[in-house]
């Protein structure tokens, strides 16, 4: 009996090393020499464990322990950029672009789950794997492009917050742009006094907007046939439909979200076993699916309300004027039927919450990108100040020169930039998640590989087509002197060629660095206890399980 207890005390839970530093996964291994345990000792051990089996976590508790990353990421799908593109898509094209929203969020679910799987399976987030795989020059280029994506995603949040302050306090838009940096720093500073309460408040305010649009949708009663047809019959009719569709995709499928999700899942404790990793991937998929389904319903409601008010039935002259140049600053008229005079106030509060919650996720994404590519860590407030200062500059210039209408158009431009940036995060993710050298036995199945590459290459192809045809059409139709057109062509066409060559390089470059590390052979009994959630079942010599990424343990998510 003493011999059996001594062997149990030598058994401990350790973290297996990962490529490039940090611990990779929680694994229960027997650190003692391999010996045969007598049968009577096994019986004694099993008898001693019987009273503790009631401590096993049921399935729903295991799932709840993984809830958090998907919902935090899904806030980015409800940011002011999404609302702006939804409003304009509905006002300009009715329900015809709903299929873009549907396909965009289905594709978002696929790639967000791939990002989560990459983090769970490798113990490293996307930017860290890119740093390990690519040459120095490519690594720095990808880092710069990722930073540009974070800044482009921050522009709609800056302008949306400025619009909300304008509606609430009648502050000029340019002054509201200047105040947005301080407002986000204030929210981040308040996290130390209860981040869960703060995020719950933001989520409640965002869902207030959702309730408003659902209430308005029940009032205006969009035709079900039109909504279903727009959702399942692809069309790109009318002037600007292609541009609006690309803007919708850019607002829905954001590259910085891939870096963010692959890092957020690293705050969870995952056993280093096939069962533990597969369970975690399944839980993250379910959570992301539920969160993105809610996002889809909200985006669909916004497009449907805007499309119904602006295109269905008899549209009054005043409504037609408002719909012809609809922006986040003027969209509160859509809610007047439900909320009356208070529509603008409630709309502005929810718009403010949308912008602020999205900016917090953007700050975390920027931190992980900088940490992964450069191994450089910044304080959260400093990172937010840097990103927000860069994003404020174009927003401030446009707000001063073009006013609210110009600021609204800048949101569409920022969404299109995000769409063009997508390949430089998406292609590495698709390649890494399908690679044995990166994922080992947890790589994508052939079905996921085919579906994800078809969707990804389709979006990339649409971007390249729109980029080339749009630029050529602008060169032909503008009123600039021929010399200026020639000069612009000399500058822009090589950049377009570099863009296409970069996409081809990332697509066909063969992975050379093996980052997947075979786990240490676990002790079956210790691994079973770790996966079942039993604690202190091996005696006083056990080491309690620890988060396998200590550098990400500060992420404000529920454990």
C-alpha positions in Angstrom: 0.0 0.0 0.0 2.8 2.4 0.8 4.6 1.5 -2.4 1.4 2.3 -4.4 0.9 5.7 -2.7 4.6 6.5 -3.4 4.1 5.9 -7.1 0.9 8.0 -7.0 2.8 10.9 -5.4 5.3 10.8 -8.2 2.6 11.3 -10.8 2.1 15.0 -11.7 0.5 17.2 -14.3 3.0 19.0 -16.4 2.8 21.3 -19.5 4.6 20.0 -22.6 6.9 22.5 -24.3 5.8 24.3 -27.4 7.7 25.6 -30.4 9.2 29.0 -29.7 8.5 29.2 -26.0 5.5 29.0 -23.7 3.7 25.9 -22.7 1.7 24.1 -25.3 -0.9 22.0 -23.6 -1.8 20.6 -20.2 -0.7 16.9 -20.1 -0.8 14.4 -17.3 2.3 12.3 -17.4 4.0 9.9 -15.1 7.3 11.4 -14.2 8.5 8.3 -12.4 10.2 5.4 -14.1 7.8 3.0 -15.9 6.9 0.2 -13.5 4.2 -2.4 -13.3 1.6 -1.5 -10.7 0.4 -4.5 -8.8 -3.2 -5.6 -9.3 -4.1 -5.1 -5.6 -2.7 -1.6 -5.8 -4.9 -0.8 -8.8 -7.9 -2.1 -7.0 -7.0 0.0 -3.9 -6.6 3.0 -6.2 -9.9 2.4 -7.9 -11.6 1.9 -4.6 -10.2 5.2 -3.3 -11.4 7.0 -6.4 -15.0 5.8 -6.2 -16.3 8.5 -3.8 -14.8 11.3 -5.9 -16.5 10.4 -9.2 -19.3 12.7 -8.4 -16.9 15.6 -9.0 -16.8 14.9 -12.7 -17.9 17.8 -14.8 -21.1 17.2 -16.8 -21.0 18.1 -20.5 -22.8 21.4 -20.1 -20.3 22.6 -17.5 -17.4 21.7 -19.8 -19.1 23.6 -22.5 -19.7 26.7 -20.3 -16.0 26.6 -19.4 -15.2 27.2 -23.1 -17.8 30.0 -23.6 -16.4 33.5 -24.0 -14.0 33.8 -27.0 -16.7 33.3 -29.7 -19.1 35.9 -28.1 -16.3 38.4 -27.7 -15.2 38.0 -31.3 -18.9 38.2 -32.5 -19.1 41.8 -31.1 -16.9 42.8 -34.1 -19.8 41.6 -36.4 -22.1 44.1 -34.8 -19.7 47.1 -35.0 -20.7 50.5 -36.7 -19.1 49.3 -39.9 -21.5 46.4 -40.2 -24.5 48.7 -39.4 -23.4 51.3 -42.0 -23.0 48.7 -44.8 -26.2 47.0 -43.8 -28.2 50.2 -43.9 -26.8 51.3 -47.3 -27.2 47.8 -48.8 -30.9 47.8 -47.8 -31.5 51.4 -48.8 -29.8 51.0 -52.2 -30.8 47.4 -53.2 -33.6 46.3 -50.9 -33.3 42.6 -50.0 -31.1 41.7 -52.9 -27.8 41.5 -50.9 -29.1 39.4 -48.0 -27.4 36.4 -49.6 -24.0 38.2 -49.1 -24.8 38.5 -45.4 -25.7 34.8 -45.2 -22.7 33.6 -47.1 -20.4 36.0 -45.3 -21.4 34.8 -41.9 -21.3 31.1 -42.9 -17.8 31.7 -44.2 -17.0 33.7 -41.0 -18.1 30.7 -38.9 -15.9 28.3 -40.9 -12.8 30.5 -40.7 -13.4 31.5 -37.1 -13.6 27.8 -36.1 -10.4 27.2 -38.1 -8.7 30.0 -36.1 -9.9 28.5 -32.9 -8.8 25.0 -33.9 -5.3 26.3 -34.8 -4.9 27.9 -31.4 -6.2 24.8 -29.5 -4.2 22.3 -31.5 -0.9 24.1 -31.6 -1.0 26.2 -28.4 0.1 29.2 -30.5 -2.0 31.9 -32.1 -2.0 32.8 -35.8 0.6 35.6 -35.7 3.0 33.4 -33.7 2.8 30.6 -36.3 3.3 33.1 -39.1 6.4 34.4 -37.4 7.8 30.8 -37.1 7.0 29.9 -40.8 7.7 32.9 -43.0 11.0 34.6 -43.8 11.8 37.9 -42.0 10.7 40.2 -44.9 7.4 38.4 -45.4 6.8 38.3 -41.7 7.2 42.1 -41.4 5.0 42.6 -44.4 2.3 40.5 -42.9 2.6 42.4 -39.6 2.2 45.7 -41.3 -0.8 44.5 -43.3 -2.4 43.1 -40.1 -1.8 46.5 -38.4 -3.4 48.3 -41.3 -6.4 45.9 -41.0 -6.7 46.8 -37.3 -6.6 50.5 -38.1 -9.1 50.1 -40.9 -11.5 48.3 -38.5 -11.0 51.0 -36.0 -12.1 53.8 -38.4 -15.9 52.8 -38.4 -15.7 52.5 -34.6 -14.3 56.1 -34.3 -16.9 57.5 -36.7 -19.8 55.5 -35.2 -18.9 56.8 -31.7 -18.6 60.4 -33.0 -22.0 60.1 -34.6 -23.5 58.8 -31.3 -22.0 61.7 -29.4 -23.3 64.1 -32.1 -26.9 62.7 -31.7 -26.8 62.6 -27.9 -25.0 65.9 -27.1 -25.0 67.7 -30.5 -21.2 67.7 -30.5 -19.8 68.3 -34.0 -18.6 65.1 -35.7 -15.0 66.3 -35.9 -15.0 67.0 -32.1 -16.6 63.6 -31.4 -13.8 62.0 -33.4 -11.2 63.6 -31.1 -13.2 62.4 -28.0 -13.4 58.8 -29.1 -9.8 58.0 -28.0 -10.5 59.2 -24.5 -13.8 57.3 -24.3 -12.3 54.0 -25.1 -9.4 54.6 -22.7 -12.0 55.3 -20.0 -13.8 52.0 -20.7 -10.5 50.0 -20.7 -9.6 51.7 -17.4 -12.9 50.8 -15.9 -12.2 47.1 -16.5 -10.2 46.8 -13.3 -13.4 47.6 -11.3 -15.4 44.7 -12.8 -14.8 43.8 -16.5 -17.6 41.3 -16.5 -20.2 43.9 -15.5 -18.8 46.3 -18.0 -19.0 43.8 -20.9 -22.4 42.7 -19.8 -23.6 46.4 -19.9 -22.1 46.8 -23.4 -23.8 43.6 -24.6 -27.1 44.7 -23.2 -26.9 48.0 -25.0 -26.0 46.4 -28.2 -28.9 44.0 -27.9 -31.1 47.1 -27.2 -30.4 48.1 -30.8 -31.2 44.6 -32.0 -34.5 44.7 -30.2 -35.3 48.0 -31.8 -34.7 46.7 -35.3 -36.6 43.5 -34.6 -39.5 45.6 -33.3 -39.3 47.9 -36.3 -39.2 44.8 -38.6 -42.4 43.5 -37.0 -44.0 46.9 -37.6 -43.0 47.4 -41.2 -43.5 43.7 -42.0 -41.0 43.1 -44.8 -42.4 40.7 -47.4 -41.3 37.1 -46.5 -40.9 36.1 -50.2 -38.6 39.1 -50.8 -36.4 38.4 -47.8 -36.1 34.6 -48.6 -35.4 35.4 -52.3 -32.8 37.9 -51.3 -31.2 35.4 -48.9 -31.0 32.4 -51.3 -31.0 33.9 -54.8 -27.6 35.7 -55.5 -28.0 38.9 -57.5 -25.7 41.9 -58.2 -28.1 44.2 -60.1 -28.1 47.9 -60.1 -25.4 50.6 -59.9 -22.8 50.0 -57.1 -24.1 46.5 -56.2 -20.7 44.9 -56.5 -19.1 47.6 -54.4 -21.8 47.3 -51.7 -21.4 43.5 -51.7 -17.6 43.8 -51.3 -18.1 46.3 -48.5 -20.6 43.9 -46.8 -18.0 41.1 -47.0 -15.3 43.3 -45.7 -17.4 44.4 -42.7 -18.5 40.8 -42.0 -15.2 38.9 -42.5 -12.5 40.9 -40.9 -8.8 39.7 -40.9 -7.9 40.9 -37.5 -10.7 38.7 -36.0 -8.7 35.6 -37.1 -5.7 36.7 -35.1 -8.0 37.5 -32.2 -9.9 34.3 -32.0 -6.8 32.1 -32.3 -5.4 33.9 -29.3 -8.5 34.1 -27.1 -9.0 30.3 -27.0 -5.5 30.0 -25.5 -6.9 31.3 -22.2 -8.7 27.9 -21.7 -7.3 24.8 -20.2 -7.2 21.9 -22.7 -5.9 18.4 -21.9 -3.1 17.3 -24.3 -5.0 14.4 -25.8 -7.0 13.7 -28.9 -10.1 13.6 -26.9 -9.4 16.8 -25.0 -8.5 18.8 -28.1 -11.4 17.5 -30.2 -13.8 18.3 -27.3 -12.4 21.8 -27.1 -12.7 22.4 -30.8 -16.3 21.1 -30.8 -17.2 23.4 -27.9 -15.7 26.4 -29.5 -17.5 25.6 -32.8 -20.9 25.4 -31.0 -20.2 28.6 -29.2 -19.1 30.5 -32.3 -22.1 29.1 -34.3 -24.6 30.4 -31.7 -22.9 33.8 -31.4 -22.6 34.3 -35.1 -26.2 33.1 -35.7 -27.3 36.0 -33.4 -25.1 38.3 -35.4 -26.7 37.1 -38.6 -30.2 37.7 -37.3 -29.3 41.3 -36.2 -27.6 42.1 -39.6 -30.6 40.6 -41.4 -33.0 42.7 -39.4 -31.0 45.9 -40.2 -31.0 45.2 -43.9 -34.6 44.2 -44.0 -35.8 47.3 -42.1 -33.7 49.6 -44.3 -34.9 47.8 -47.5 -38.5 47.8 -46.5 -38.7 51.5 -45.5 -36.7 52.7 -48.5 -37.8 50.4 -51.3 -41.1 48.6 -50.6 -44.5 50.2 -51.4 -45.2 53.9 -51.5 -42.1 55.8 -50.3 -42.7 59.4 -49.3 -40.5 62.1 -50.7 -38.9 62.9 -47.4 -38.2 59.2 -46.7 -36.7 58.8 -50.2 -34.4 61.8 -49.6 -33.2 60.3 -46.3 -32.7 56.9 -47.8 -30.7 58.3 -50.8 -27.9 59.4 -48.5 -28.4 57.2 -45.4 -25.6 57.2 -42.8 -25.2 56.1 -39.2 -25.8 59.7 -38.3 -29.3 59.8 -39.9 -30.5 56.2 -39.6 -32.5 56.8 -36.4 -35.6 57.8 -38.6 -35.9 54.0 -39.4 -36.9 53.4 -35.7 -39.4 56.3 -35.3 -42.4 54.0 -35.9 -41.6 52.0 -32.8 -39.8 54.4 -30.5 -41.2 57.7 -31.5 -39.3 60.8 -30.3 -36.9 58.7 -28.2 -35.7 56.8 -31.3 -32.7 58.9 -31.8 -31.6 58.8 -28.2 -31.9 55.0 -27.8 -30.3 54.5 -31.2 -27.4 56.7 -30.3 -26.8 54.9 -26.9 -26.7 51.5 -28.7 -24.5 52.9 -31.4 -22.1 54.2 -28.8 -22.0 50.8 -27.1 -21.4 49.1 -30.4 -18.4 51.3 -31.2 -16.9 51.0 -27.8 -17.2 47.3 -27.4 -15.8 46.7 -30.9 -12.9 49.0 -30.2 -12.0 46.9 -27.1 -11.8 43.7 -29.2 -9.7 45.6 -31.8 -7.3 46.7 -29.1 -6.8 43.1 -28.0 -6.3 41.9 -31.6 -3.7 44.6 -32.1 -1.9 43.5 -28.9 -1.8 39.8 -30.0 -0.6 40.8 -33.5 2.2 42.8 -32.2 3.2 40.2 -29.6 3.1 37.3 -32.1 4.9 38.9 -35.0 7.4 41.1 -33.1 7.5 39.5 -29.6 6.7 43.0 -28.4 4.2 43.6 -25.6 2.6 46.9 -24.9 0.3 48.0 -22.1 -3.4 47.9 -23.2 -4.0 51.6 -22.8 -0.8 52.4 -24.8 -1.8 50.0 -27.5 -5.2 51.5 -27.7 -3.8 55.1 -27.8 -1.5 54.2 -30.6 -4.1 52.5 -32.8 -6.7 55.1 -32.1 -4.4 58.0 -32.8 -3.6 56.6 -36.3 -7.3 55.9 -37.0 -8.4 59.3 -35.9 -6.2 61.1 -38.5 -8.1 60.2 -41.7 -11.5 60.3 -39.8 -10.8 63.8 -38.5 -9.7 65.1 -42.0 -12.7 63.6 -43.7 -15.1 64.8 -40.9 -13.8 68.4 -41.2 -13.8 68.5 -45.0 -16.8 66.2 -45.9 -18.9 66.4 -42.8 -21.2 63.5 -41.7 -21.7 62.4 -45.3 -18.0 62.2 -46.0 -17.4 60.3 -42.7 -20.1 57.8 -43.6 -18.4 57.2 -47.0 -15.1 56.6 -45.2 -16.7 53.7 -43.3 -17.5 52.0 -46.7 -13.9 52.6 -47.8 -12.5 51.2 -44.6 -14.7 48.1 -45.1 -13.4 47.6 -48.6 -9.8 47.9 -47.3 -10.6 45.1 -44.9 -11.9 43.0 -47.7 -8.7 43.5 -49.7 -6.6 42.8 -46.6 -8.4 39.5 -45.9 -6.1 37.2 -48.1 -3.1 38.0 -46.0 -4.6 36.5 -42.9 -6.9 34.0 -44.5 -4.5 32.2 -46.8 -1.9 31.5 -44.0 -4.8 30.3 -41.8 -6.2 27.9 -44.4 -2.7 26.6 -45.1 -1.7 26.1 -41.5 -5.0 24.5 -40.4 -4.7 22.0 -43.3 -1.0 21.2 -42.7 0.3 18.1 -40.9 3.4 20.0 -40.0 1.3 22.6 -38.1 -1.7 20.6 -36.8 -0.5 17.0 -36.8 -3.5 14.6 -36.6 -5.9 17.6 -36.0 -5.6 19.1 -39.4 -8.7 19.9 -41.4 -10.7 17.1 -43.1 -10.7 17.0 -46.9 -14.3 18.4 -46.9 -13.4 21.4 -44.8 -10.3 22.0 -46.9 -12.3 22.0 -50.2 -15.2 24.2 -48.9 -12.9 26.8 -47.1 -10.6 27.1 -50.1 -13.5 27.5 -52.6 -15.1 30.2 -50.5 -11.8 31.9 -49.8 -10.6 31.9 -53.4 -14.0 33.2 -54.5 -13.8 36.2 -52.2 -10.2 36.8 -53.3 -11.2 36.6 -56.9 -14.1 39.0 -56.5 -11.7 41.5 -54.8 -9.1 41.3 -57.6 -11.8 41.6 -60.3 -13.4 44.6 -58.6 -10.0 46.2 -57.9 -8.9 46.0 -61.5 -12.2 46.8 -63.3 -13.1 49.6 -60.9 -9.7 51.3 -61.3 -9.7 50.9 -65.1 -13.2 52.4 -65.2 -12.2 55.3 -63.0 -9.2 56.0 -65.3 -11.4 56.1 -68.3 -14.2 58.2 -66.9 -12.3 60.8 -64.8 -11.6 64.3 -65.9 -8.0 64.5 -65.0 -5.4 65.4 -67.6 -3.9 62.6 -69.6 -0.5 63.1 -68.0 -2.0 62.7 -64.6 -3.8 59.5 -65.7 -0.5 58.1 -67.1 1.3 58.9 -63.9 -1.4 57.3 -61.7 -1.4 54.2 -63.9 2.4 53.9 -63.7 2.1 53.9 -59.9 -1.1 51.8 -59.3 -0.7 49.0 -61.9 2.6 47.7 -60.4 1.0 47.8 -57.0 -1.9 45.7 -58.3 0.6 43.3 -59.8 2.4 43.1 -56.4 -0.9 42.4 -54.7 -1.7 39.5 -57.1 1.8 38.1 -56.9 1.7 38.2 -53.0 -1.5 36.3 -53.0 0.0 33.7 -55.4 3.1 33.4 -53.2 1.2 32.8 -50.0 -1.1 30.3 -51.8 1.6 28.1 -53.3 4.5 28.4 -50.9 5.2 25.1 -49.2 5.3 25.1 -45.5 8.8 24.4 -44.3 8.8 24.8 -40.5 7.4 22.0 -38.3 5.7 23.6 -35.3 3.5 20.6 -34.3 5.1 18.8 -31.3 4.1 15.3 -30.5 2.8 15.2 -26.9 4.6 13.3 -24.2 3.1 9.9 -23.7 0.5 10.4 -21.0 -0.2 8.1 -18.2 -3.7 6.8 -19.1 -5.0 7.0 -15.5 -3.7 10.5 -14.9 -5.0 11.7 -18.3 -8.4 10.3 -17.6 -8.6 12.2 -14.3 -7.4 15.4 -15.9 -10.0 15.2 -18.6 -12.8 14.3 -16.2 -12.1 17.3 -14.0 -11.0 15.4 -10.9 -8.6 17.2 -8.6 -6.1 15.9 -6.1 -6.9 12.3 -7.1 -3.3 11.2 -7.2 -2.1 12.3 -3.8 -0.1 15.2 -2.4 2.5 15.1 -5.1 0.1 16.4 -7.8 0.6 19.8 -9.4 -2.6 21.6 -10.0 -3.5 22.2 -13.7 -2.4 25.6 -14.9 -3.5 27.8 -17.9 -1.2 26.6 -20.7 -0.6 30.2 -21.9 0.3 32.3 -18.9 1.0 35.3 -21.1 -2.7 35.3 -22.1 -4.1 34.6 -18.6 -5.0 38.3 -18.2 -7.7 38.1 -20.9 -11.0 39.2 -19.1 -13.0 36.1 -19.9 -14.9 33.9 -17.4 -13.0 30.8 -16.3 
